[in-house]
Amino acid sequence: MAGDTLKATTDAAGLAALIARAGEQTAGGKNGLPPVERWEPPFCGDIDMEIRADGTWFYMGTPIGRAPLVRLFSTVLRKDEDGKTYLVTPVEKVGIRVEDAPFVAVEMSVDIRDDEPVLVFRTNVGDVVEAGAAHPLRFIIAGENQELKPYLHVRGRLEALVSRAVMYDLVELGEVLSVEGRDMFCLRSDGAVFPVMPAEELERLSQ
């Protein structure tokens, strides 16, 4: 048992060190992030790492409590066409589990530019994302309680689940617009319009 624990600790430390070296030795991509979309390393199997729905990262069932380490891991996340999420470096790709979205949008502010609102979000790992055509918002209705769940595109195929508190702030900014001849409850950001739901269904959100 002690040997297994030591091996697990070594594996986690080794993975973190590998990612750190990759970040130091490779020119950053957009926003200074590693260009993971350009790396094509061999797949080295899955590791016992999971991102829970609330954004907490776990390794072998234990929360990763070091925020800088979580941030480091988050910079080399990639979701591939197979729908799975990986940690990717120039020399290896390992699979991890994601319960919902890999990120959570925990804060939002509203900028006004040229008389147009721009919704600016901060994720739990420090990414700052402006909603718009390049970073759309999408909305689904999920669960037994028919809960509204907004998602924000962050990069690649990775999204952030908008936290419940921020979702309520979003709803306050909504307006009814005609979309393809139907009244829709919508949000606007940076010139883009994001339909949330038919206007007649909006009353359910306040129940």
Summary of the structure (lengths in Angstrom):
residues: 207
radius of gyration: 19.3
end to end distance: 51.6
largest distance: 65.7
contacts: 579
relative contact order: 0.12
helix: 27%
strand: 43%
